[in-house]
Amino acid sequence: MSPWHAHMISAADHLTDAPLFRREFVLDPGHGDVVSAMLRATALGVVEAWVNGLPASEDVLTPGWTSYEWRLRYAEWDVTALIEPTTVIGLAVGNGWYRGKLGWTGGSRYYGHELGAFAELRIRFADGHVQTVGTDESWSAGPSATTADDLYDGQEIDARRRSDAWLRPGFSGPAWGAVHRTDFDHSVLEPYIGPPVRRQQSVAPVEVWESARGSVMVDFGQNLVGWVRVDVHGEAGDVVTLRHAEVLEDGELGTRPLRTARATDRYVLSGGPDVFEPTFTFHGFRFVEVDGWPGGAASLRDRGGLEAIVVSSELRRIGRFGCSDPVLERLHENAVWGMRGNFLDVPTDCPQRDERMGWTGDIAVFAPSAVYLADAGDFLRDWLRDLALEQAGHDGRVPFVVPDVIKYLNHGSSLLKDETTAIWSDAAVWVPWAVWTAYADLAVLEEQWPSIASHIRTVRDLLSPNGLWDTGFQFGDWLDPDAPPTAPWQAKADPAVVATACAFRTATLAARIAEVLGRDVEAAEFAAMAGSLRAAFSEHYVDGDRIRSDCPTVYALAIAFDLLDDEQRDAAGRRLAELVREGGYRISTGFAGTPYVLDALTRTGHLADAYRLLMQRECPSWLYPVTMGATTIWERWDSMLPDGRINPGEMTSFNHYALGAVVDWMHRTIGGLAPLEPGYRRALVAPQPGGGLSWAQTSLDTPSGTIAVGWRIEAGQLAVDVDVPDSVEAVLRLPGRDDEVLASGRHRRSVPASAATAG
């Protein structure tokens, strides 16, 4: 028997656009005061709720995007303060991910054709009596002011249709009618694990002007994710249209990278003061083109009326970084903004074009950075729940995106076969390990263990008799800067070398996870697999001081993943440094190699080369986009060409956090803070200055308190300050000194700068 007293309901067929649902009721008499009232709500679509005319919560885009086939989350809100003797519950439902467009083929309604609303209000009285009001046939449905809504295309609102009368007692309207139950399995309902999506901040325009073709243009100064709140007064029936884009090209919106996404909001004015906020969509943008604004650019510039609303999952910032180079600081801030924009319920690849999917490869490499920048543990645990469900539904194969909508697309692309692939599918292991390392939360390993074990055994079944992962489809070193713009998979690195190295790392981590969980048999099983992969890699891919395909990525992976013995490792480090120098200290790695190339140089004694590679400002490099005005991490090293033109590749985003994984190295090497035990119960403090930096600082709110590290070079000395919280032991490692264990408190140590600085 279902524990719920509510049913999924839908509106009549003619209410196709963002229907409203309401229920009016009277409190049960004779039970004293209301002591609590909890509203649980979800939708087939996205839902907003009101109680007696006031919002039930600050959440937006509830219940987000999950693998709807197996899991639909519900939110729970305390609405005790909103309950009256006669109470009205109101719900508005938009298409969201459930019924809106998804993917680049133009299709929609992959999960279902009918929007649904679900809510249950439980009111507890002073004498213990509980009154329950849930969605059922006693509710009614009617039209809203939203005439169209889609996450890709935008939202249309007609203010002439607005009224809040439906949220007050005694309402009845001629356009309102009955609802019906939908066929719905209550067993898929689950509470949120991760945080809700909410408005984070508002951003004012920095410039308003009229373009050469007469359009009103607005620059918010920051590439962000969310929408524009519009405050306008014009003639009834007039239309104001906002089109969004991340960049300008030839002085106009650069919309080609959006592909088929319209990213357009359209508002019909009421004739009085109107405020519009398109909460059933979101856009990735910095620039907005405004048509139909009363008074044009001059009025908008003088009187205002637009503010960008930043929207993302509610994540507390816990990690910070600063240094003496403002360009490097801006790179770090770009990674923060990229994460903020793409951590919108699902860790997406990009927030603007007709995609916005949870690509597993992106988060696999960015997870160590994410868990330092923000308290992202529950956010990632929630997403990993869907990964495990999709994996089970794919016979053990981890899909390329989670939730997996690609299985529904008629894409016809040989690049998107339903296969297990290195890095992308390895997210099943790499992401839980990053969460465990950062927060020492055993739950993520326990919950994901079946998924972890399933994935590594799937990989084992794909190995060739020679022990290598050299079969099947691979993305490889995706977006190698030397690959053609239209063929990002054509990297210098042999995809089998990349895949075998990743399989070794995955098997090694799986063995370590098994040890943590006390699974000795599986720990031995996966350690043996790792040993076999290491031996096969050395036998087939290492020839003297060369690794097959002889490019930076293969050396970076072999060193960072500990695939080599000491002699091989030293030779690989020398060859990697040589290749980096020969390349003029310009980036020569893609998705696979970029997160590890600086670590590989650092670990093999080439710190100065690592800094020169990081500090390079010519294209391709991490800092080139900053010199071009980037305020987020780009998808391609040259998403915008030096002459201001957008990269000709169809796949070009200006907000793609994956290449921002470099900030993990910045935290650990420049800032000098890394975990020695999960959750930073023991921490390594080992700053390694270089690159001409004169100071740097980093801090992290750990489960045991805030650890802070700061260093400065002055008067020929490197002075290091360390704040250690209670219950944490820090190991200080400085050149020319033995390791020192620091107890809780504030500490300062100094060493000669000449011995501690590289390059």
matplotlib code that plots the C-alpha trace (Angstrom):
import matplotlib.pyplot as plt

x = [0.0, 1.3, 2.4, 1.2, -2.2, -1.7, -1.8, -0.2, -2.7, -2.9, -4.9, -7.4, -5.9, -6.4, -4.2, -0.9, 1.2, 2.4, -1.0, -2.0, -3.5, -5.3, -7.1, -9.0, -9.9, -10.8, -8.8, -10.3, -12.0, -11.6, -7.9, -6.3, -3.5, -1.5, 1.9, 3.5, 2.6, 4.9, 4.3, 5.9, 5.8, 7.1, 6.1, 6.4, 7.9, 9.0, 6.8, 6.4, 4.1, 2.2, 0.2, -2.3, -0.6, 2.9, 5.7, 6.2, 10.0, 12.8, 13.5, 13.2, 13.1, 12.0, 12.4, 15.2, 16.4, 16.8, 16.6, 12.8, 12.4, 13.6, 13.6, 11.6, 12.6, 10.2, 10.9, 9.7, 9.0, 7.9, 4.8, 3.5, 3.6, 1.5, -1.5, -4.9, -8.3, -9.2, -6.1, -5.4, -2.5, -1.4, 0.9, 2.3, 4.0, 6.3, 7.9, 11.4, 13.6, 10.6, 8.7, 10.9, 13.5, 16.6, 19.6, 20.7, 18.2, 15.3, 13.2, 11.2, 8.9, 11.3, 10.1, 6.4, 3.7, 1.6, 2.7, 1.8, 1.5, 2.0, 1.7, 0.8, 0.3, 0.4, -0.8, -0.3, -2.4, -1.8, -3.7, -1.7, -4.4, -3.0, -4.9, -3.6, -4.5, -3.1, -3.5, -6.5, -9.6, -10.9, -8.3, -9.0, -6.7, -6.6, -4.4, -1.4, 0.2, 3.0, 2.2, 5.3, 8.3, 11.4, 14.8, 16.5, 14.2, 13.1, 9.8, 6.9, 4.7, 1.6, 1.1, -2.5, -3.4, -1.9, -3.9, -3.3, -7.0, -6.6, -4.4, -7.2, -10.2, -13.5, -12.0, -13.7, -12.9, -14.6, -11.3, -10.8, -11.9, -11.3, -8.2, -7.5, -5.2, -2.3, -0.9, 2.0, 4.2, 4.6, 7.6, 9.9, 9.4, 12.6, 13.6, 16.4, 19.9, 21.5, 20.6, 17.8, 18.3, 17.9, 18.6, 22.2, 22.7, 21.7, 24.1, 23.5, 24.4, 27.8, 27.0, 23.9, 24.3, 22.7, 24.4, 25.3, 22.0, 20.0, 19.5, 19.6, 22.5, 23.2, 26.4, 26.3, 30.1, 30.0, 29.2, 26.5, 23.6, 20.1, 17.7, 17.0, 14.4, 12.6, 10.9, 9.1, 6.1, 4.7, 1.6, -0.8, 0.0, 3.5, 6.1, 9.6, 11.9, 15.3, 17.8, 20.8, 24.3, 27.7, 29.8, 29.6, 30.9, 31.2, 29.3, 26.2, 25.1, 27.2, 24.4, 25.9, 27.3, 23.7, 22.9, 19.2, 18.6, 16.6, 17.5, 14.8, 12.3, 9.2, 6.9, 3.6, 3.0, -0.1, -0.2, 0.9, 4.1, 5.2, 7.9, 8.8, 11.0, 11.2, 11.6, 10.7, 13.9, 17.5, 20.2, 23.9, 24.8, 26.7, 25.0, 21.4, 19.8, 16.5, 13.8, 10.7, 12.0, 9.9, 12.2, 15.0, 18.6, 18.6, 15.7, 17.1, 20.5, 19.0, 16.2, 17.3, 14.9, 17.1, 19.1, 20.6, 19.6, 22.3, 20.8, 22.5, 22.3, 22.7, 26.3, 28.3, 31.7, 34.4, 37.7, 39.4, 42.6, 44.5, 47.9, 50.0, 49.1, 45.6, 45.4, 45.9, 43.4, 40.9, 41.5, 40.6, 37.5, 36.6, 36.6, 34.4, 31.9, 32.0, 31.2, 28.5, 26.8, 27.1, 26.2, 22.5, 20.9, 23.1, 26.8, 26.4, 28.9, 27.6, 24.6, 23.7, 23.3, 21.0, 22.8, 23.3, 23.8, 25.5, 28.5, 30.4, 33.9, 33.7, 32.9, 35.3, 38.2, 36.8, 35.6, 38.7, 38.5, 34.7, 34.9, 37.5, 35.7, 32.3, 30.6, 29.6, 29.4, 25.6, 25.2, 27.5, 26.0, 22.6, 23.9, 25.8, 22.5, 21.3, 24.6, 24.1, 20.5, 21.4, 24.3, 22.1, 19.7, 22.5, 23.7, 26.6, 27.7, 28.1, 26.5, 28.2, 25.6, 23.6, 20.7, 21.0, 18.8, 21.1, 19.5, 16.3, 17.9, 17.9, 21.4, 22.7, 26.3, 28.9, 30.5, 27.7, 27.4, 26.2, 29.7, 31.9, 34.7, 37.7, 37.4, 33.7, 32.5, 35.3, 33.3, 31.6, 34.9, 36.7, 33.9, 33.1, 36.8, 37.1, 34.1, 35.5, 38.9, 37.5, 34.9, 35.7, 32.0, 31.8, 28.2, 29.3, 31.5, 29.0, 26.1, 28.2, 30.1, 27.8, 28.3, 32.0, 32.5, 30.2, 32.1, 35.6, 34.5, 32.9, 36.2, 38.0, 35.8, 36.7, 40.5, 42.2, 44.1, 47.3, 45.9, 45.3, 42.1, 42.6, 39.1, 35.9, 35.1, 37.0, 36.8, 40.5, 42.3, 39.1, 39.7, 43.4, 44.3, 46.0, 42.9, 40.8, 37.9, 35.4, 37.1, 37.9, 38.5, 41.6, 44.1, 47.9, 47.6, 46.8, 43.3, 44.3, 47.2, 44.9, 42.2, 44.7, 46.2, 42.7, 41.8, 44.8, 43.9, 40.3, 41.4, 43.8, 41.1, 38.6, 41.0, 41.6, 37.9, 37.4, 40.0, 38.2, 35.0, 36.6, 36.1, 39.3, 38.5, 37.5, 40.5, 42.8, 40.8, 41.1, 44.7, 45.7, 43.9, 45.8, 49.1, 48.3, 47.4, 50.6, 52.7, 50.8, 51.2, 55.0, 55.4, 53.4, 53.5, 56.9, 60.0, 63.1, 62.4, 59.4, 55.8, 53.6, 52.5, 55.1, 53.0, 52.5, 49.2, 50.6, 53.6, 51.3, 49.0, 51.7, 53.5, 50.4, 48.8, 52.0, 52.3, 56.1, 59.0, 61.5, 63.8, 60.9, 59.3, 62.4, 62.8, 59.1, 59.4, 62.4, 60.7, 57.5, 59.5, 61.3, 58.0, 56.6, 59.7, 59.6, 56.0, 56.9, 55.1, 51.8, 49.1, 49.2, 46.7, 43.0, 40.4, 42.5, 45.9, 45.2, 44.2, 47.5, 50.2, 51.3, 51.3, 53.4, 56.0, 56.0, 56.4, 59.4, 61.3, 60.2, 58.3, 59.7, 58.4, 55.0, 54.8, 55.8, 53.1, 50.6, 51.6, 51.6, 49.3, 49.6, 47.0, 46.5, 46.9, 44.9, 45.5, 44.8, 41.1, 41.6, 43.5, 40.5, 38.1, 36.8, 34.9, 34.3, 36.3, 36.0, 35.3, 38.0, 41.4, 40.5, 36.7, 37.3, 40.1, 42.7, 40.9, 37.6, 35.9, 34.2, 35.8, 34.3, 33.7, 30.0, 30.8, 32.0, 31.0, 32.3, 31.3, 32.7, 34.4, 36.4, 39.7, 39.4, 40.6, 43.9, 42.8, 43.2, 47.0, 46.9, 45.3, 47.8, 51.0, 50.8, 48.6, 50.3, 47.3, 46.5, 44.9, 47.0, 43.9, 40.3, 38.5, 41.9, 42.2, 45.9, 46.9, 50.0, 51.2, 53.8, 53.7, 56.0, 56.4, 57.3, 56.2, 57.3, 54.6, 55.4, 52.6, 49.7, 47.1, 44.4, 42.0, 39.5, 36.6, 37.1, 34.8, 37.1, 37.4, 39.2, 42.8, 44.5, 47.9, 49.6, 53.1, 55.0, 58.5, 60.2, 63.7, 65.0, 62.9, 59.9, 57.6, 54.7, 51.7, 49.5, 46.3, 45.4, 42.0, 41.4, 41.3, 43.6, 47.3, 49.2, 52.6, 54.7, 57.1, 59.5, 62.8, 65.9, 63.9, 62.7, 58.9, 57.4, 54.1, 52.0, 49.3, 46.3, 46.9, 48.7, 52.2, 54.9, 58.0, 60.6, 63.2, 65.6, 63.5, 66.3, 65.9, 62.2, 61.3, 61.1, 61.4]
y = [0.0, 3.4, 5.7, 8.6, 10.3, 12.1, 11.1, 12.5, 14.7, 16.3, 19.1, 18.8, 18.4, 22.1, 23.3, 22.6, 25.4, 25.7, 24.8, 25.9, 23.7, 24.7, 23.2, 25.2, 23.6, 24.3, 23.2, 20.4, 21.9, 21.1, 20.1, 23.3, 25.2, 24.1, 23.1, 22.1, 21.9, 20.2, 20.4, 17.7, 18.4, 17.2, 17.1, 15.5, 18.7, 21.4, 22.9, 26.0, 26.1, 28.7, 28.5, 31.3, 33.4, 33.2, 31.1, 27.8, 28.0, 29.8, 26.7, 26.9, 24.2, 21.6, 18.6, 19.0, 16.3, 12.7, 9.3, 9.6, 5.9, 4.9, 8.0, 11.1, 13.4, 15.3, 18.5, 19.0, 22.5, 23.8, 26.0, 26.2, 30.0, 30.2, 28.1, 29.9, 28.6, 28.5, 27.6, 27.5, 25.5, 26.5, 24.8, 25.9, 23.3, 23.8, 21.5, 21.4, 18.4, 16.0, 17.3, 20.0, 19.7, 17.7, 17.1, 18.4, 16.7, 19.0, 16.3, 16.6, 14.6, 11.7, 10.9, 11.6, 13.6, 14.8, 17.2, 16.1, 17.7, 16.0, 17.5, 16.4, 18.8, 17.2, 19.5, 18.5, 20.0, 20.6, 17.4, 15.2, 15.1, 15.1, 16.5, 15.5, 17.2, 15.7, 16.1, 14.1, 14.7, 17.3, 19.8, 22.0, 23.3, 26.4, 28.5, 30.6, 33.7, 31.5, 30.7, 28.8, 27.4, 25.4, 25.2, 25.6, 28.0, 30.3, 31.4, 33.5, 35.4, 37.4, 39.9, 40.6, 37.0, 37.5, 37.3, 36.1, 35.6, 31.8, 31.7, 33.2, 31.6, 31.7, 31.8, 30.3, 31.0, 30.0, 28.6, 26.3, 22.7, 19.2, 17.2, 13.5, 11.0, 9.8, 6.4, 6.9, 4.5, 6.0, 3.7, 5.9, 8.8, 9.6, 12.6, 14.9, 13.8, 16.9, 20.6, 22.5, 25.0, 28.6, 32.1, 33.0, 36.7, 39.5, 41.1, 44.6, 45.6, 47.2, 48.7, 49.4, 50.5, 50.4, 48.1, 49.0, 47.4, 49.3, 46.6, 47.4, 45.5, 44.8, 43.5, 42.1, 41.8, 38.1, 35.0, 33.5, 31.1, 32.0, 34.6, 38.3, 39.9, 42.5, 45.6, 47.5, 49.8, 50.1, 50.0, 47.0, 44.4, 45.7, 43.0, 43.0, 40.3, 39.2, 37.1, 35.7, 34.8, 34.3, 36.4, 39.0, 38.6, 41.7, 43.7, 41.5, 38.4, 35.4, 32.9, 30.2, 28.3, 27.9, 25.7, 25.1, 26.6, 29.9, 31.2, 33.8, 35.2, 37.1, 39.3, 40.8, 43.9, 44.6, 48.4, 48.9, 48.3, 44.7, 42.5, 39.4, 36.5, 33.4, 30.7, 27.8, 28.2, 29.2, 30.6, 30.7, 34.3, 37.5, 39.6, 40.2, 41.8, 43.6, 44.3, 46.5, 48.2, 51.4, 54.3, 52.2, 52.1, 55.5, 54.7, 51.4, 53.0, 55.9, 54.2, 50.6, 47.7, 44.6, 42.5, 39.1, 36.5, 33.9, 30.4, 27.2, 24.4, 25.7, 24.9, 26.5, 27.8, 26.2, 26.6, 29.9, 30.9, 34.1, 35.1, 38.0, 37.5, 39.0, 37.0, 33.7, 34.8, 35.4, 32.0, 30.5, 32.7, 31.6, 28.0, 29.0, 30.6, 27.7, 25.3, 27.6, 27.7, 24.1, 22.7, 23.4, 20.2, 18.1, 18.6, 19.6, 20.1, 23.5, 25.7, 27.4, 25.3, 22.5, 20.0, 20.9, 17.2, 15.5, 14.3, 11.9, 12.7, 16.3, 15.6, 12.6, 15.0, 18.1, 16.3, 17.0, 20.7, 20.7, 19.2, 21.8, 24.8, 23.9, 21.6, 19.4, 16.0, 15.6, 17.2, 14.5, 11.7, 12.6, 12.5, 9.3, 7.7, 8.3, 7.0, 3.7, 3.4, 4.1, 1.7, -1.1, -0.3, -0.6, -4.1, -2.6, 0.0, 3.6, 5.9, 9.0, 11.2, 11.0, 11.1, 9.3, 11.0, 10.0, 6.5, 8.3, 10.5, 9.4, 10.8, 8.3, 9.1, 6.4, 8.6, 7.9, 4.2, 2.7, 1.6, 1.7, 4.2, 5.4, 8.6, 9.0, 5.7, 5.9, 8.6, 5.7, 5.3, 8.6, 10.8, 8.7, 8.6, 12.4, 12.9, 10.4, 12.0, 15.5, 14.8, 11.3, 10.5, 6.7, 6.8, 7.7, 4.6, 2.3, 3.5, 3.3, 0.1, -2.1, 0.5, 0.7, -3.1, -3.5, -0.9, -2.3, -5.8, -4.5, -2.9, -6.2, -8.0, -5.5, -6.1, -7.9, -11.1, -9.0, -7.3, -3.9, -1.9, -1.5, -2.4, -0.5, 3.1, 5.7, 9.5, 9.5, 12.8, 14.7, 18.2, 18.0, 21.5, 20.0, 18.0, 19.5, 21.7, 19.3, 16.2, 16.7, 12.9, 13.0, 13.5, 12.8, 10.3, 6.7, 6.1, 2.6, 4.0, 6.5, 3.8, 1.3, 4.0, 4.9, 1.3, 1.0, 4.0, 2.8, -0.7, 0.9, 3.1, 0.3, -1.8, 1.1, 1.6, -2.1, -1.8, 1.1, -0.9, -4.0, -6.0, -7.9, -10.4, -7.6, -5.5, -8.4, -9.0, -5.4, -5.0, -8.0, -6.5, -3.3, -5.2, -7.0, -3.7, -2.1, -5.0, -5.0, -1.2, -1.4, -4.4, -3.0, 0.8, 1.6, 1.3, 2.6, 6.3, 6.5, 5.8, 4.9, 8.0, 10.1, 13.1, 15.0, 13.3, 9.7, 10.8, 12.8, 9.9, 7.3, 9.5, 10.8, 7.3, 5.6, 3.2, 3.3, 2.1, 4.7, 4.6, 4.8, 7.5, 9.7, 9.2, 10.0, 13.2, 14.3, 13.5, 15.3, 18.4, 18.2, 18.1, 20.9, 23.1, 22.1, 23.2, 26.6, 26.0, 26.0, 23.4, 20.2, 18.1, 17.5, 16.2, 13.3, 14.8, 18.4, 17.6, 15.7, 17.4, 19.9, 17.2, 15.0, 17.7, 18.7, 15.1, 14.5, 17.6, 19.9, 22.5, 25.5, 23.9, 23.4, 27.1, 28.2, 26.0, 27.4, 31.1, 31.0, 33.6, 32.7, 30.3, 27.5, 28.0, 28.3, 32.1, 32.9, 33.0, 35.3, 37.7, 37.6, 38.6, 35.2, 35.1, 31.3, 28.3, 27.7, 24.3, 24.7, 26.3, 28.7, 28.9, 32.5, 33.1, 35.9, 38.1, 37.9, 35.4, 32.3, 29.0, 27.5, 24.1, 23.3, 22.3, 25.6, 26.7, 29.5, 27.9, 24.4, 23.6, 20.5, 22.3, 24.3, 21.1, 22.9, 24.7, 21.4, 21.7, 25.4, 24.6, 21.8, 23.2, 27.0, 27.2, 24.2, 22.4, 18.7, 15.9, 13.2, 11.4, 11.6, 14.7, 16.4, 14.8, 14.9, 17.6, 18.3, 21.9, 22.1, 25.3, 25.3, 28.9, 29.7, 31.5, 34.9, 34.8, 36.8, 35.5, 33.1, 31.9, 29.2, 28.1, 25.2, 24.6, 20.9, 18.7, 19.5, 23.3, 25.8, 25.2, 28.2, 28.5, 31.7, 32.4, 35.5, 36.1, 39.1, 40.0, 36.8, 34.7, 32.5, 33.1, 30.5, 31.0, 28.0, 27.9, 24.4, 23.8, 21.4, 17.7, 18.2, 17.4, 19.2, 18.1, 21.1, 20.3, 23.0, 22.8, 22.2, 21.3, 18.0, 17.5, 19.1, 18.1, 21.1, 20.9, 23.1, 26.8, 29.4, 28.8, 30.8, 29.3, 30.8, 29.3, 31.0, 31.8, 30.8, 27.2, 27.2, 28.9, 27.4, 29.5]
z = [0.0, -0.9, 2.0, -0.1, 0.1, -3.2, -6.9, -10.0, -11.7, -15.2, -16.7, -19.5, -22.9, -24.0, -21.2, -23.0, -21.8, -18.1, -16.5, -13.0, -10.3, -7.2, -4.2, -1.6, 1.8, 5.4, 8.4, 10.4, 13.4, 17.1, 17.2, 18.4, 16.8, 13.8, 15.0, 11.7, 8.0, 5.5, 1.8, -0.4, -4.1, -7.4, -11.0, -14.4, -15.5, -13.1, -10.4, -8.4, -5.4, -3.4, -0.2, 0.3, -2.3, -1.0, -2.4, -0.6, -1.0, -2.7, -4.9, -8.7, -11.4, -8.9, -9.1, -11.6, -13.9, -12.8, -14.6, -14.6, -15.6, -12.2, -9.9, -9.4, -6.6, -4.4, -2.4, 1.1, 2.4, 5.8, 5.2, 8.7, 8.7, 5.6, 6.8, 7.3, 8.4, 4.7, 2.7, -1.0, -2.5, -5.9, -8.3, -11.7, -13.9, -16.8, -19.3, -17.8, -18.7, -18.6, -21.6, -23.1, -25.8, -25.1, -27.3, -30.6, -32.9, -32.0, -30.3, -27.1, -24.9, -24.5, -21.0, -21.5, -23.3, -20.4, -17.6, -14.1, -10.7, -7.4, -3.9, -0.4, 2.5, 6.0, 8.8, 12.4, 15.1, 18.8, 19.8, 17.4, 14.7, 11.1, 8.2, 4.8, 1.5, -1.6, -5.4, -6.6, -8.7, -6.2, -7.6, -10.6, -13.4, -15.5, -17.8, -16.8, -18.3, -19.7, -23.3, -24.1, -22.1, -22.9, -21.4, -24.7, -26.5, -23.6, -22.1, -23.3, -20.9, -21.6, -18.7, -19.9, -18.7, -15.2, -12.1, -8.6, -7.9, -8.3, -5.2, -3.0, -1.5, -3.4, -6.9, -9.9, -13.5, -16.8, -18.2, -15.2, -15.2, -13.9, -13.6, -14.0, -12.5, -14.5, -14.6, -12.1, -10.1, -6.6, -5.9, -8.1, -5.6, -3.6, -1.5, -2.7, -1.8, -3.2, -2.8, -4.5, -7.4, -6.3, -7.3, -6.1, -6.9, -9.2, -11.7, -13.1, -16.7, -17.2, -20.5, -22.7, -26.3, -29.8, -32.3, -35.9, -37.1, -34.5, -31.8, -28.1, -26.6, -23.0, -21.5, -17.9, -17.7, -16.7, -18.6, -16.2, -16.1, -15.2, -16.6, -16.8, -14.5, -16.5, -14.9, -17.7, -18.3, -21.8, -23.9, -23.5, -26.2, -26.9, -27.0, -25.5, -26.7, -25.1, -27.0, -25.1, -26.1, -24.5, -26.8, -29.5, -33.1, -35.3, -32.7, -32.7, -30.7, -31.5, -31.7, -33.9, -31.0, -29.6, -32.6, -32.5, -29.1, -29.5, -26.0, -26.4, -23.9, -25.1, -23.0, -23.9, -21.8, -19.7, -20.0, -16.4, -14.5, -15.4, -13.8, -15.7, -14.5, -16.7, -14.0, -16.3, -18.4, -18.1, -20.4, -20.5, -21.5, -20.9, -23.6, -24.3, -27.4, -26.5, -29.0, -28.3, -25.2, -24.6, -25.3, -26.7, -25.5, -24.0, -21.7, -20.7, -20.0, -18.0, -16.1, -15.9, -15.9, -16.4, -14.0, -14.5, -12.0, -11.4, -10.8, -9.7, -7.2, -3.7, -3.0, -0.2, -1.3, 0.9, -1.1, -2.0, -3.8, -4.5, -5.8, -7.0, -10.6, -11.4, -14.7, -12.9, -10.2, -13.1, -14.4, -11.0, -10.8, -14.3, -13.1, -10.2, -12.5, -14.9, -12.0, -10.7, -14.1, -14.9, -11.5, -12.1, -10.7, -13.0, -13.6, -17.2, -20.0, -21.0, -20.1, -23.3, -26.5, -27.4, -25.1, -21.4, -20.5, -17.6, -19.7, -17.5, -18.9, -17.8, -14.2, -14.1, -14.5, -12.8, -9.6, -7.5, -8.3, -7.6, -4.2, -3.2, -4.5, -3.0, -0.6, -3.5, -1.8, -1.7, -5.2, -6.7, -4.6, -6.0, -9.6, -8.9, -7.9, -11.4, -12.9, -11.0, -12.2, -15.8, -15.6, -14.3, -17.1, -19.6, -18.6, -16.6, -19.1, -17.8, -20.4, -21.8, -20.2, -16.9, -17.0, -20.3, -22.9, -25.8, -25.8, -27.1, -29.7, -33.3, -33.7, -36.2, -35.1, -34.9, -32.2, -29.8, -29.6, -26.4, -25.2, -22.2, -22.7, -20.8, -18.6, -19.4, -18.0, -15.4, -13.7, -11.8, -9.9, -10.1, -8.9, -5.7, -4.9, -5.2, -2.9, -0.3, -0.4, 0.2, 2.8, 4.3, 3.8, 3.7, 2.4, -1.1, -1.3, 0.3, -2.0, -5.2, -4.5, -6.7, -9.5, -9.0, -9.0, -12.0, -14.0, -13.4, -14.2, -17.4, -18.3, -17.6, -20.0, -22.7, -22.4, -25.2, -24.6, -24.5, -21.4, -23.1, -23.5, -27.3, -28.4, -29.0, -29.2, -27.3, -27.1, -26.3, -25.7, -26.8, -28.0, -28.5, -29.7, -32.7, -33.8, -36.6, -35.4, -36.9, -35.6, -31.9, -31.5, -33.8, -31.1, -31.2, -28.3, -29.2, -27.8, -26.6, -24.6, -23.0, -22.3, -20.8, -18.6, -17.4, -16.8, -14.6, -12.5, -12.2, -11.1, -8.6, -7.1, -7.0, -5.0, -2.6, -2.2, -1.5, 1.2, 2.8, 2.8, 4.2, 1.1, 1.1, -1.7, -4.1, -3.1, -4.0, -7.2, -8.5, -7.3, -9.4, -12.3, -11.8, -11.7, -15.0, -16.7, -15.5, -16.8, -20.2, -20.5, -19.9, -22.3, -25.2, -24.9, -23.3, -25.5, -23.7, -23.0, -25.3, -24.8, -27.9, -29.8, -28.0, -27.1, -23.8, -22.9, -22.8, -20.6, -18.4, -17.8, -17.3, -14.7, -12.9, -12.6, -11.4, -14.4, -14.6, -12.5, -11.2, -14.2, -16.7, -14.7, -14.8, -18.5, -19.1, -17.1, -19.2, -22.4, -21.3, -20.4, -23.7, -25.6, -23.6, -24.4, -28.1, -28.2, -26.9, -23.6, -25.4, -24.4, -26.4, -24.5, -24.5, -22.0, -21.0, -20.6, -19.4, -15.8, -15.3, -17.3, -14.6, -12.0, -14.1, -14.7, -11.0, -9.8, -12.1, -11.0, -13.8, -11.7, -13.7, -16.9, -15.3, -14.3, -17.8, -19.3, -16.8, -17.3, -21.1, -22.6, -26.3, -27.8, -26.9, -23.2, -20.0, -19.8, -23.5, -23.0, -20.0, -22.2, -24.6, -21.9, -20.9, -17.6, -17.6, -18.9, -22.6, -24.2, -26.8, -26.2, -29.1, -28.8, -29.9, -32.4, -31.8, -34.4, -32.4, -34.6, -33.1, -33.7, -36.8, -35.1, -34.6, -31.0, -29.4, -25.9, -23.8, -20.5, -20.1, -16.9, -17.8, -18.8, -15.5, -13.8, -13.6, -10.5, -8.5, -9.2, -8.3, -4.9, -4.1, -5.7, -5.7, -2.6, -1.1, 0.5, -0.2, 1.8, 3.4, 4.7, 3.5, 4.8, 5.5, 8.9, 8.0, 5.5, 3.5, 3.5, 0.8, -1.3, -4.3, -5.5, -9.1, -12.2, -10.9, -8.2, -5.0, -2.9, -2.8, -0.4, -0.2, 2.4, 2.7, 5.0, 5.9, 8.0, 10.9, 10.4, 8.1, 7.0, 5.6, 3.9, 2.8, 1.6, 0.6, -0.8, 0.7, 1.7, 0.1, 2.4, 1.7, 4.7, 5.1, 7.4, 8.3, 10.3, 11.5, 13.1, 16.0, 15.2, 12.2, 11.9, 9.2, 7.8, 6.6, 3.8, 2.8, 0.8, 2.9, 6.0, 7.4, 7.4, 10.5, 12.1, 13.0, 15.7, 15.8, 15.9, 13.8, 12.6, 10.6, 9.1, 6.8, 4.4, 1.9, -1.2, -3.6, -2.4, -2.6, -5.9, -9.4, -12.5]

ax = plt.figure().add_subplot(projection="3d")
ax.plot(x, y, z, "-o")
ax.set_aspect("equal")
plt.show()
